[in-house]
Amino acid sequence: MIGTRMRNVCTALYGGAAAVALFATPAHAQDAPAPAAPEAQDDSGTGDIVVTARRRSETLLNVPIAVTALSGDKLDKIGAIDLTDLQTVTPNTTIKDARGTNSTLAAFIRGVGQQDPVPGFEAGIGIYLDDVYLNRPQAAVLDIYDVERIEVLRGPQGTLYGRNTIGGAIKYVTKRLPDDFSASVRGTYGSYNQADGIVSLSAPIGDLVRIGVSGARLTRDGFGKNRFLGIDNYNKNVWAGRGTIEFESPDGGLFVRVTGDYTHDKSNPRNGHRLFAGLLNGSPVLSNEFDTNAGLTFPKQDIQAGGLSMAATAKLGGGFTLRSISAWRKDRSFTPIDFDATPQTDVDVPAVYRNEQTSQEFQLLYSSPKLNGLVGYYYLGAKASTAFDVLIYQQGALLGLPTLNAYTSGDVRTETSSVFADFTYDFTPQFSLSVGGRYTWDQRQSYIYKANKLGVSPEFGGTGVVIGAPATNFRGTANFKRFTPRVSLAFKPNDNHMLYASYSEGFKGGGFDPRGSGTSAPISNPAAGRTYQDIYNFLSFKPEVVKSYEIGWKGSAFDKRLTWAIDGFHANYSNVQIPGSVACTVNGLASFCGITTNAAKAEINGVELETTAVLAKGFAGPGSNVTFAGTLGYIDPKYKSYIGPTGAEVSQYRQFQNTPKWTMSGTLGTIVPVGSGSINASTTVSYRSLTHQFEVASPFLDQPGYTLWDANLTYTFGSKGQYSFGVHAKNITDKRYKTAGYQYLAANAATGAIIYTPTGGVTPTLGREGVATVFYGNPRQVFGTFSLKF
């Protein structure tokens, strides 16, 4: 019923947005033409890249926000493949694949994020595709093609971007269509039979309309093998496409863009690498870290995602501009998750995720010599569901008896709306004050069902039936409200320097633990027994909040041959949501159970530096240069309070997950004219210090500090860079480094230390083989690229 209402809302919003745009058309006659698409940063590093971090176009060095921005041209030249490549050159940022797929995203900025993809847990980093918020992490590892730029905003963005941008936001901005006919082809071939092809076409239809289409075919053999099933592990098999229609009025006062995109990821499941031999059947430790013996074959891994969006911008005159952004998106992921990575049926989890969302945003912008800003309204209606079996090793399965199955399903409906405003007033050419705020209404309706079954569930091709009473059969609604302000003061002593200080807040939505077991809820009144309110209180958790203070200095010298952006921040992090998945017994059967609480509060301090320098210029003719680009991130997050599973204070034993204390990179590059074109060469060295995968330190999963080395060489020639050939090398030293993992082993409840047996072994807490499996970052890859533009 809610899904029908959402579709009706979507239809109405699209119609409303179109009506607003058309209604505004007559007011355009006296306005100047709309500005062209933002210019990308030039290869020397001295150009001014234009960003929209504050929902209006500004140069990067004039925005009082910590922002990393990479132009499409820069991303091409460094051989960037998808969003995860950004973490190498962005301070205090982790962007990675979430364990079992190529498509589900786990992102952390300044210590805040979320890596659990189950509906009910909200993201801490907002991902925006052309200003459309992606509500769920499935299919959010966006492949990079036809991109204008990507911006990484660090720190809470609750005022302009809303809920779930508590740590920051990542903005993926696609290219505007050119005025004339255009065609381009880009191809890649390299290690592990990587073969990528991207084709883009666009053409004008008359003087007012432009259409464009892009298609991408992205393939690669596996970095390793599934030795048991005889298939590739860590392979890639993706189809993607995007279509765009743009309308622009003759006077440039009205611009409408309709875009549709679709991605189909048919890659094999990514399965982990066991760190010790199976405790029951002796499945061995394989010599290649990318190999696995995982035996789960259903459901067939398949991820499909797509959406439609319409953005309309109308100049109303008098400095006012009306903007509407309407969108609908849907995705579905089938994935077999083999936690123990053995051929045996032991902690095997066939799973499915389904997500759908509609959103509408209206912005009224105002621009004048002294006052600039906007007011707006945002609405999101979303539904997210999941279902998964938990299949544990049983002797009966060897005799052909039906498998016992601890089944969980959940459905989460979200309705959220907000009003917001943000304005900057220039008191003088040197001093400006920005003040903004957003008020958000956020509702979560959840359904959680846990029961034991005999046999595999019908969702995954079985005929399993429920046995006994369900452990959880819960429906609940929670409503949250929050005001998130932002204030910043900027001082520009001259055109080359800006000092700023800011205060901002962000919050991440609350909800209900999607894996929670109602039978585990404490009983408040023994005489009454376990009540609905007991279960509600046990399964629910509150929103978490970050209040951040930041100072920064952005500057340039020597005619912008040297630029820098340095900032320091202090954040108070309260009601920290700690989602946990622990082994439990549900009506006599081993399973996962969620234990999610607002268990912690913390303080986060840090420093970030980004700099570019032109070390030499014109040494080999016009256009030649040698440049250096560097990034440095330091973060010191500490839990001030953390209530452990036994109710004791354990903050001294807890770490921030996916947050290395040090992140840094240095890129040395050069451009040299050769013949009718130019050679662009660069090499990047990046370092990340010790990284904990979860709040509890693990000798199995944690990754010590490591260094990666990349190099790139491209030759571009022809009119306006018509032809390009390149060679790219990633992880040249072939470093093995852990990015994620699973662990279900007996450990001290307070310290998290593994409890070893007298013989030095470990004790499983879920299954019988013992679960300590890890996933690794990409090995050495060398690939060549070519591009043709017509």
C-alpha positions as a printed Julia matrix, in Angstrom:
790×3 Matrix{Float64}:
  0.0     0.0     0.0
  2.84    2.36    0.87
  4.59    1.3    -2.34
  1.51    2.32   -4.35
  1.39    5.64   -2.54
  5.07    6.18   -3.3
  4.51    5.6    -7.01
  1.62    8.04   -6.97
  3.77   10.57   -5.14
  6.53   10.07   -7.71
  4.12   10.73  -10.58
  2.77   13.83   -8.9
  6.25   15.15   -8.14
  7.44   14.74  -11.7
  4.36   16.52  -12.93
  4.76   19.22  -10.33
  8.4    19.79  -11.21
  7.56   20.09  -14.89
  4.73   22.5   -14.15
  7.01   24.7   -12.06
  9.56   24.84  -14.85
  6.99   25.67  -17.51
  5.24   28.21  -15.31
  8.5    30.04  -14.78
  9.37   30.22  -18.48
  7.84   33.64  -19.3
 10.0    35.36  -16.71
 13.25   34.54  -18.46
 13.4    37.15  -21.16
 15.46   39.68  -19.22
 17.91   37.21  -17.69
 21.38   36.38  -18.93
 21.99   32.97  -20.46
 22.52   30.07  -18.07
 26.16   29.44  -17.24
 27.99   26.67  -18.99
 28.96   23.48  -17.26
 31.72   23.99  -14.67
 35.27   24.03  -15.97
 37.48   21.18  -14.87
 40.82   21.77  -13.21
 43.71   21.94  -15.65
 46.6    19.5   -15.53
 49.01   21.99  -14.01
 46.99   22.09  -10.84
 46.66   25.88  -11.02
 43.17   26.02  -12.51
 40.13   26.82  -10.39
 37.84   23.82  -10.27
 34.24   24.83   -9.69
 32.29   22.86   -7.08
 28.73   22.95   -5.77
 29.41   21.89   -2.18
 27.07   24.69   -0.96
 24.48   23.99   -3.69
 25.79   26.92   -5.73
 28.78   27.22   -8.04
 31.95   28.4    -6.3
 35.66   27.87   -6.85
 37.24   25.24   -4.66
 39.55   27.71   -2.9
 36.63   29.96   -1.95
 34.41   27.39   -0.23
 34.64   27.36    3.61
 34.22   23.58    3.68
 36.79   20.77    3.55
 36.32   19.44    0.0
 38.36   17.19   -2.26
 37.38   17.58   -5.92
 38.63   15.54   -8.87
 37.74   16.49  -12.43
 36.72   13.9   -14.99
 39.91   14.55  -16.93
 42.02   13.97  -13.83
 40.15   10.74  -13.05
 40.8     9.5   -16.61
 44.5    10.26  -16.38
 44.96    8.37  -13.12
 43.02    5.37  -14.42
 40.25    5.6   -11.81
 37.71    2.8   -12.28
 35.08    3.36   -9.59
 34.41    5.32   -6.4
 36.72    3.16   -4.3
 39.74    4.63   -6.13
 39.09    7.99   -4.44
 40.26    6.9    -0.97
 43.89    6.84   -2.12
 44.0    10.63   -2.61
 41.44   11.82   -0.05
 42.47   12.4     3.59
 40.65   10.69    6.46
 38.44    8.76    4.06
 37.67    5.06    3.56
 35.65    4.0     0.49
 35.49    0.27   -0.2
 33.46   -2.65   -1.5
 31.4    -4.15    1.32
 32.74   -7.7     1.4
 30.7   -10.04   -0.84
 30.02   -7.95   -3.99
 31.58   -5.43   -6.35
 28.59   -3.13   -5.96
 27.72   -2.55   -2.28
 29.5     0.44   -0.75
 30.97    0.95    2.71
 32.14    4.54    3.29
 33.68    6.33    6.28
 34.81    9.94    6.58
 36.43   11.36    9.71
 35.62    8.22   11.67
 31.91    8.13   10.85
 30.18    5.67    8.51
 28.41    2.34    8.22
 29.44   -0.99    6.7
 26.39   -3.12    7.48
 24.16   -3.18    4.35
 21.04   -4.61    6.02
 17.9    -2.38    5.82
 17.27   -0.65    9.11
 20.83    0.65    9.42
 21.28    4.09    7.89
 24.39    5.26    6.06
 26.72    7.8     7.66
 28.0     9.16    4.34
 25.59   10.51    1.75
 26.14    9.4    -1.86
 24.66   11.74   -4.48
 24.31   10.97   -8.17
 23.62   14.31   -9.9
 22.18   15.68   -6.63
 19.96   12.6    -6.11
 20.56   10.94   -2.74
 21.09    7.16   -2.9
 19.24    5.86    0.15
 20.86    2.41    0.36
 24.45    1.16   -0.14
 23.54   -1.61   -2.61
 24.7    -0.69   -6.15
 26.34    2.49   -4.8
 29.9     1.62   -5.93
 29.48    3.8    -8.99
 31.69    3.06  -12.0
 33.38    6.17  -13.35
 32.4     7.15  -16.87
 31.07   10.36  -18.48
 31.8    12.17  -15.23
 32.31   15.92  -14.93
 33.79   15.73  -11.44
 33.49   13.99   -8.1
 33.44   15.95   -4.85
 34.15   14.52   -1.39
 32.77   16.78    1.36
 34.23   16.07    4.79
 32.42   16.75    8.04
 28.67   16.94    8.83
 26.57   18.23    5.94
 23.21   18.12    7.72
 22.06   21.61    6.72
 22.33   21.43    2.93
 22.27   17.65    2.43
 20.13   16.39    5.28
 20.07   13.22    7.36
 22.7    10.51    6.99
 25.47   12.9     5.95
 26.78   12.89    9.49
 30.35   12.17    8.37
 30.25   13.82    4.95
 28.98   13.43    1.41
 30.24   12.2    -1.96
 28.86   13.94   -5.06
 29.1    12.22   -8.46
 28.4    14.81  -11.16
 27.91   13.64  -14.76
 28.78   15.71  -17.84
 26.38   18.09  -19.53
 25.71   17.28  -23.17
 27.65   19.4   -25.69
 25.84   21.74  -28.1
 27.1    19.93  -31.22
 27.16   16.31  -32.32
 29.66   14.34  -30.27
 30.83   10.75  -30.14
 33.51    9.13  -28.02
 34.91    5.68  -27.45
 37.08    4.59  -24.55
 38.63    1.15  -24.23
 40.77   -0.64  -21.64
 42.66   -3.91  -21.66
 45.0    -5.22  -19.0
 45.87   -7.7   -16.27
 43.44  -10.5   -15.51
 41.91   -9.95  -18.95
 40.41   -6.64  -17.87
 38.42   -5.5   -20.91
 36.32   -2.35  -20.59
 34.51   -0.46  -23.31
 32.58    2.81  -23.0
 30.72    4.44  -25.9
 29.0     7.83  -25.72
 26.9     9.62  -28.35
 25.05   12.92  -28.22
 23.33   15.14  -30.76
 21.16   18.26  -30.87
 17.57   18.03  -32.09
 16.8    21.48  -33.37
 17.95   24.45  -31.32
 16.36   23.56  -27.98
 16.85   19.85  -27.32
 19.9    17.6   -26.97
 19.93   13.84  -26.46
 22.74   11.58  -25.36
 23.36    7.93  -24.59
 26.29    6.12  -22.99
 26.96    2.43  -22.6
 29.64    0.62  -20.63
 30.78   -3.0   -20.69
 33.19   -3.72  -17.83
 34.76   -7.17  -17.47
 37.7    -8.8   -15.74
 38.72  -12.32  -14.82
 39.05  -13.12  -11.14
 42.07  -12.21   -9.05
 41.72  -15.73   -7.69
 39.68  -18.91   -8.03
 36.94  -20.67   -6.14
 38.81  -23.96   -5.95
 35.78  -25.96   -4.94
 33.35  -24.64   -7.57
 35.92  -24.07  -10.32
 34.88  -20.46  -10.99
 36.59  -17.07  -10.77
 36.72  -15.21   -7.47
 36.89  -11.37   -7.48
 35.92  -11.15  -11.15
 33.87   -8.38  -12.76
 31.01   -8.67  -15.25
 29.01   -5.45  -15.52
 26.71   -3.85  -18.08
 25.8    -0.19  -17.57
 24.03    2.52  -19.53
 22.81    6.07  -19.22
 20.46    8.14  -21.37
 19.91   11.89  -21.15
 17.56   14.45  -22.69
 18.28   18.14  -22.15
 16.12   21.14  -22.98
 17.38   24.71  -22.85
 15.33   27.75  -23.76
 16.73   30.19  -26.35
 17.49   32.81  -23.69
 19.14   30.25  -21.41
 16.67   30.97  -18.62
 15.16   27.49  -18.44
 17.14   24.27  -18.36
 15.59   20.81  -17.93
 17.53   17.56  -17.8
 15.98   14.08  -17.72
 18.34   11.17  -17.09
 17.88    7.43  -16.83
 20.56    4.94  -15.81
 20.77    1.17  -15.44
 23.46   -1.19  -14.15
 23.48   -4.99  -14.21
 26.28   -6.64  -12.25
 26.54  -10.34  -13.09
 29.89  -10.92  -11.41
 30.44  -14.07   -9.39
 30.08  -13.72   -5.62
 33.24  -12.49   -3.9
 34.09  -15.01   -1.22
 36.61  -14.62    1.57
 39.89  -16.32    2.39
 40.1   -18.59    5.45
 42.86  -17.76    7.91
 42.99  -21.19    9.56
 41.97  -24.72    8.54
 38.37  -25.76    9.06
 37.96  -27.1    12.6
 35.51  -29.86   11.67
 36.37  -31.02    8.16
 39.85  -29.57    7.81
 39.28  -27.31    4.81
 42.84  -26.05    4.18
 44.28  -22.54    4.17
 44.91  -21.71    0.51
 48.2   -20.19   -0.62
 46.61  -17.46   -2.76
 44.79  -14.85   -0.68
 42.26  -14.35   -3.48
 41.33  -18.04   -3.61
 38.46  -19.61   -1.69
 36.75  -22.95   -1.17
 33.28  -21.49   -0.55
 30.58  -23.96   -1.5
 27.31  -21.99   -1.42
 25.85  -21.8    -4.94
 22.44  -20.21   -4.43
 20.97  -17.8    -5.11
 22.87  -16.93   -8.27
 24.63  -13.63   -7.63
 22.8   -10.9    -9.55
 22.58   -7.15   -8.91
 20.37   -4.83  -10.92
 19.91   -1.12  -10.26
 18.58    1.89  -12.09
 16.6     5.04  -11.89
 15.13    8.13  -13.47
 15.68   11.75  -12.51
 14.61   15.15  -13.73
 16.35   18.39  -12.83
 14.79   21.7   -13.83
 16.31   25.14  -13.32
 14.38   28.33  -14.07
 15.59   31.89  -13.68
 12.79   34.02  -12.29
 14.45   37.42  -12.49
 15.47   39.72   -9.69
 18.26   37.37   -8.65
 15.93   34.43   -7.97
 16.32   30.94   -9.44
 13.97   28.02   -8.92
 15.36   24.5    -9.03
 13.53   21.16   -8.87
 15.14   17.7    -8.55
 12.8    14.71   -8.9
 13.95   11.1    -8.82
 12.94    7.45   -8.6
 15.39    4.6    -8.08
 15.16    0.86   -7.58
 17.67   -1.96   -7.05
 17.7    -5.67   -6.24
 20.6    -7.82   -5.1
 20.69  -11.61   -4.85
 23.86  -12.8    -3.15
 25.14  -16.07   -1.63
 27.27  -15.28    1.44
 29.47  -18.15    2.58
 30.83  -16.92    5.9
 33.09  -19.89    6.63
 34.41  -20.18    3.03
 34.4   -23.99    3.09
 32.58  -26.53    0.89
 30.48  -27.57    3.9
 27.06  -26.1     4.66
 28.14  -24.18    7.73
 27.19  -20.53    8.25
 25.95  -20.31    4.67
 23.66  -17.34    4.11
 21.68  -16.97    0.87
 20.34  -13.41    0.88
 18.32  -10.9    -1.11
 18.06   -7.11   -0.78
 15.37   -5.0    -2.44
 15.24   -1.2    -2.37
 13.03    1.45   -3.95
 12.91    5.2    -3.38
 11.31    8.38   -4.67
 12.52   11.84   -3.82
 11.65   15.43   -4.58
 13.6    18.55   -3.79
 12.73   22.19   -4.43
 15.26   24.99   -4.04
 14.71   28.72   -4.36
 18.1    30.37   -4.79
 18.88   34.05   -4.42
 21.98   35.84   -5.66
 23.03   39.47   -5.19
 26.32   41.3    -4.71
 26.17   40.87   -0.91
 23.61   38.17   -0.12
 23.6    34.67   -1.63
 21.8    31.55   -0.55
 18.75   29.36   -0.84
 15.69   27.97    0.88
 14.38   24.5     0.09
 12.16   21.54    0.78
 13.08   17.86    0.51
 10.99   14.67    0.56
 12.07   11.02    0.46
  9.83    7.96    0.47
 11.7     4.66    0.51
 11.17    0.98    1.13
 13.92   -1.53    1.78
 13.57   -5.23    2.44
 15.82   -8.19    2.99
 15.5   -11.91    3.57
 18.19  -14.44    4.39
 18.6   -18.01    5.54
 21.26  -19.08    8.03
 22.28  -22.64    7.24
 24.43  -24.3     9.91
 26.27  -27.61    9.63
 24.12  -30.56   10.68
 24.83  -34.28   10.61
 21.34  -34.89    9.24
 22.21  -33.05    6.03
 24.73  -35.79    5.26
 21.89  -38.32    5.36
 19.76  -36.35    2.93
 17.46  -34.89    5.56
 16.14  -31.31    5.1
 18.47  -28.58    6.32
 17.59  -26.69    9.5
 17.43  -23.01    8.75
 17.36  -19.92   10.98
 15.43  -17.51    8.73
 15.25  -13.72    9.03
 13.34  -11.19    6.95
 12.68   -7.53    7.38
 10.97   -4.62    5.72
 11.69   -0.95    6.45
  9.6     1.95    5.16
 11.0     5.47    5.41
  9.18    8.76    5.06
 11.32   11.82    5.62
 10.84   15.48    4.79
 12.68   18.63    5.68
 12.82   22.37    5.16
 16.16   24.12    5.0
 17.85   27.45    4.35
 21.43   28.63    4.02
 22.6    32.18    3.3
 25.92   33.96    3.07
 26.18   37.7     3.68
 29.31   39.6     2.66
 29.72   42.4     5.21
 32.79   43.6     3.3
 34.85   42.11    0.48
 36.91   40.48    3.24
 34.34   39.3     5.82
 31.37   37.01    5.2
 29.0    35.14    7.49
 27.08   32.01    6.48
 24.12   30.82    8.52
 21.9    27.85    7.75
 19.65   25.26    9.27
 17.48   22.29    8.41
 14.49   20.86   10.28
 13.83   17.2     9.5
 10.86   14.93   10.18
 11.88   11.28    9.9
  9.61    8.23   10.22
 10.62    4.57   10.22
  8.12    1.7     9.93
  9.75   -1.69   10.42
  8.69   -5.31   10.19
 11.09   -7.94   11.57
 10.47  -11.67   11.34
 12.71  -14.47   12.63
 11.75  -18.13   12.63
 13.24  -21.58   12.28
 12.54  -23.48    9.08
 12.97  -26.99    7.82
 14.61  -26.57    4.41
 15.77  -23.66    2.29
 13.35  -20.73    1.87
 11.28  -20.32   -1.32
 13.08  -17.01   -2.08
 16.16  -19.09   -2.79
 14.6   -21.99   -4.65
 13.7   -24.21   -1.72
 10.47  -25.43   -0.13
 11.29  -24.67    3.49
  8.45  -24.46    6.0
  8.34  -22.76    9.38
  8.64  -25.01   12.4
  7.61  -23.79   15.84
  6.66  -20.3    16.91
  8.6   -17.37   15.42
 11.25  -15.81   17.64
 10.37  -12.35   16.31
  7.22  -11.16   14.6
  7.42   -7.45   15.21
  5.97   -4.32   13.66
  6.93   -0.92   14.98
  6.91    2.74   14.06
  9.34    5.39   15.28
  9.3     9.13   14.61
 12.27   11.44   14.93
 12.71   15.19   14.58
 15.94   17.13   14.45
 17.22   20.64   13.74
 20.74   20.7    12.24
 22.37   24.16   12.03
 25.51   25.37   10.33
 27.4    28.63   10.89
 30.67   29.72    9.29
 32.68   32.93    9.33
 35.16   33.58    6.53
 37.9    36.19    6.26
 39.67   36.92    2.97
 42.62   39.27    3.53
 43.14   39.25   -0.25
 42.14   37.23   -3.31
 44.69   34.52   -2.54
 43.77   33.61    1.01
 40.7    32.61    3.0
 40.5    31.79    6.69
 37.33   30.28    8.08
 35.77   28.88   11.23
 32.59   26.83   11.25
 30.17   24.9    13.41
 27.93   22.23   11.92
 25.7    19.36   12.98
 24.51   16.18   11.37
 22.41   13.22   12.41
 21.89    9.64   11.3
 18.39    8.23   11.54
 17.29    5.82   14.24
 15.19    2.71   13.78
 14.89   -0.95   14.71
 17.52   -3.69   14.61
 16.64   -5.75   11.5
 18.31   -8.86   12.93
 17.02   -8.49   16.5
 15.44  -11.42   18.32
 12.32  -10.63   20.3
 12.93  -13.63   22.56
 16.15  -11.92   23.76
 14.33   -8.82   25.0
 14.69   -8.28   28.78
 11.44   -8.58   30.75
 10.7    -5.41   32.67
  7.83   -6.86   34.72
  8.09  -10.61   35.48
  4.43  -10.75   36.44
  3.36   -9.48   33.02
  5.92  -11.49   31.05
  7.62  -10.21   27.92
  5.43   -7.43   26.5
  5.34   -5.65   23.15
  6.92   -2.62   24.82
  9.79   -4.78   26.1
 10.45   -5.97   22.54
 10.04   -2.44   21.13
 12.55   -1.02   23.6
 15.02   -3.83   22.92
 14.9    -3.61   19.11
 14.81    0.19   18.76
 17.72    2.6    18.7
 17.92    6.41   18.59
 19.49    8.71   15.99
 23.16    9.5    16.45
 24.47   13.07   16.3
 27.76   14.76   15.43
 28.51   18.36   16.44
 31.63   19.56   14.65
 33.89   22.59   15.07
 36.32   23.36   12.25
 38.91   25.97   11.36
 40.62   26.18    8.01
 42.96   28.11    5.75
 42.8    27.93    1.97
 45.4    29.83    0.03
 47.58   30.2    -3.01
 50.89   31.85   -3.8
 53.2    32.53   -6.72
 50.35   33.14   -9.17
 48.62   29.94   -7.92
 51.67   27.8    -8.59
 51.3    26.78   -4.95
 47.88   26.09   -3.39
 46.9    24.59   -0.07
 43.87   23.81    2.05
 44.47   22.96    5.69
 41.84   22.38    8.34
 41.56   21.2    11.91
 38.39   19.81   13.46
 36.92   18.7    16.76
 33.68   16.7    16.86
 31.43   15.52   19.66
 29.81   12.24   18.63
 26.83   11.2    20.76
 24.32    8.34   20.84
 26.71    6.37   18.65
 24.86    3.44   17.09
 26.75    0.19   17.54
 25.21   -2.42   15.24
 26.36   -5.88   16.19
 25.76   -9.3    14.71
 26.5   -12.02   17.24
 25.99  -15.75   17.45
 22.82  -16.68   19.31
 20.37  -19.53   19.77
 16.82  -19.0    18.47
 14.38  -21.64   19.66
 17.22  -24.12   19.92
 18.91  -23.34   16.57
 22.16  -21.4    16.09
 21.74  -18.14   14.18
 22.76  -14.51   13.91
 21.15  -12.03   16.26
 21.4    -8.28   16.11
 22.3    -6.31   19.21
 22.21   -2.63   18.29
 22.35    0.07   20.95
 23.24    3.72   21.35
 26.09    2.46   23.46
 28.72    5.1    23.04
 29.79    8.7    22.89
 33.09    9.91   21.53
 35.33   12.8    20.66
 37.1    13.07   17.32
 40.01   15.41   16.62
 41.93   15.71   13.41
 43.93   17.69   10.88
 43.84   17.58    7.08
 46.07   19.07    4.39
 45.73   19.14    0.62
 48.29   20.94   -1.51
 49.39   21.34   -5.11
 52.61   22.88   -6.4
 53.95   23.64   -9.87
 57.64   22.83   -9.45
 58.7    23.76  -12.98
 56.97   25.39  -15.91
 57.79   25.89  -19.59
 61.04   23.93  -19.36
 60.25   21.89  -22.5
 58.16   24.39  -24.38
 54.75   25.98  -23.81
 52.46   23.85  -21.65
 55.2    21.78  -20.04
 55.34   21.53  -16.26
 56.25   19.41  -13.27
 53.7    19.28  -10.45
 53.29   17.81   -7.01
 49.99   17.08   -5.25
 49.88   15.93   -1.66
 47.31   14.97    0.94
 47.68   14.34    4.66
 45.09   13.24    7.17
 45.52   12.7    10.9
 42.62   11.68   13.13
 42.46   10.86   16.85
 39.03    9.4    17.67
 38.37    8.24   21.21
 35.34    6.73   22.85
 34.56    8.63   26.06
 31.93    6.07   27.0
 31.03    2.67   25.63
 28.66    0.26   27.34
 29.54   -3.31   26.41
 27.24   -6.32   26.02
 27.43   -7.11   29.74
 26.49   -3.54   30.75
 30.06   -2.68   31.78
 32.09    0.35   30.66
 34.56   -0.88   28.0
 35.6     2.3    26.18
 39.27    1.63   26.94
 39.06   -1.53   24.84
 37.16   -0.16   21.84
 38.5     1.26   18.57
 36.99    3.24   15.7
 36.41    0.94   12.77
 37.67    1.67    9.25
 39.48    4.78   10.47
 43.29    4.72   10.17
 45.01    7.36   12.28
 47.18    8.45    9.34
 46.32    8.72    5.65
 48.65   10.4     3.19
 49.52   10.52   -0.47
 51.97   12.24   -2.79
 51.68   12.51   -6.57
 54.5    13.7    -8.78
 53.44   14.54  -12.32
 54.72   16.09  -15.5
 53.35   17.26  -18.85
 55.71   17.42  -21.82
 54.69   18.48  -25.35
 55.6    15.8   -27.89
 54.79   16.2   -31.57
 51.22   17.38  -32.02
 50.24   16.36  -28.5
 51.53   16.0   -24.96
 52.63   13.29  -22.56
 51.14   13.3   -19.08
 53.03   11.12  -16.58
 52.38   10.75  -12.87
 53.19    8.48   -9.98
 51.4     8.28   -6.63
 52.52    6.81   -3.34
 49.86    6.5    -0.63
 49.94    5.27    2.96
 47.28    4.15    5.45
 48.13    3.24    9.04
 46.65    0.45   11.18
 42.97   -0.1    10.36
 40.5    -1.93   12.59
 37.62   -3.64   10.8
 35.33   -3.45   13.83
 35.22   -1.72   17.22
 37.02   -4.67   18.81
 40.63   -5.2    17.76
 41.17   -8.5    15.95
 44.45  -10.3    15.23
 42.7   -11.94   12.28
 40.94   -9.02   10.58
 42.88   -5.84   11.36
 45.24   -4.48    8.72
 48.63   -3.03    9.79
 49.85    0.09    8.04
 50.69   -0.32    4.36
 51.88    1.63    1.31
 50.61    1.49   -2.28
 52.42    2.73   -5.38
 50.66    3.62   -8.64
 51.9     5.11  -11.92
 50.22    6.49  -15.05
 51.36    7.56  -18.52
 49.07    9.03  -21.19
 49.68   10.62  -24.58
 46.99   12.98  -25.86
 46.98   14.54  -29.32
 44.71   15.92  -32.0
 42.31   18.86  -31.95
 41.05   19.44  -28.38
 42.55   16.17  -27.17
 40.77   14.08  -29.8
 42.95   10.99  -29.29
 44.5     9.55  -26.16
 46.5     6.45  -25.28
 47.58    5.49  -21.78
 49.28    2.88  -19.61
 48.37    2.59  -15.94
 49.85    0.49  -13.12
 48.07    0.02   -9.78
 49.63   -1.46   -6.64
 52.95   -1.9    -8.41
 54.56   -3.75   -5.47
 51.62   -6.22   -5.4
 50.93   -5.51   -1.72
 48.38   -7.75    0.03
 46.14   -5.78    2.37
 42.89   -6.64    4.14
 39.82   -4.5     3.54
 37.03   -6.44    5.31
 36.16   -9.71    6.95
 34.0   -11.88    9.21
 34.84  -13.28   12.63
 32.7   -15.47   14.94
 35.09  -16.81   17.59
 34.96  -16.96   21.38
 36.37  -13.76   22.88
 36.43  -11.88   26.16
 33.18   -9.87   26.37
 34.91   -6.8    27.79
 38.26   -6.65   25.99
 37.37   -8.52   22.81
 40.56  -10.58   23.1
 40.35  -14.01   21.47
 40.06  -16.84   23.99
 42.5   -19.53   22.9
 42.28  -23.18   23.92
 45.14  -24.83   25.87
 46.52  -26.08   22.55
 46.41  -22.61   20.96
 43.22  -23.18   18.99
 40.04  -21.14   18.79
 36.42  -21.89   19.64
 33.63  -21.14   17.15
 30.62  -19.19   18.38
 28.64  -19.75   15.17
 28.93  -22.9    13.09
 31.43  -25.66   13.67
 34.21  -24.89   11.19
 35.16  -21.55   12.82
 34.71  -18.25   11.01
 37.65  -15.93   10.43
 37.61  -15.0     6.75
 39.02  -11.88    5.12
 38.76   -9.94    1.87
 41.7    -8.22    0.21
 42.25   -5.09   -1.84
 43.14   -5.39   -5.51
 46.53   -6.91   -6.42
 48.91   -5.43   -8.99
 47.09   -4.43  -12.17
 48.59   -3.04  -15.37
 46.27   -1.91  -18.15
 46.28    0.16  -21.28
 43.61    2.65  -22.33
 42.65    4.49  -25.48
 40.02    7.12  -26.18
 38.7     8.66  -29.4
 36.49   11.75  -29.56
 34.61   12.92  -32.65
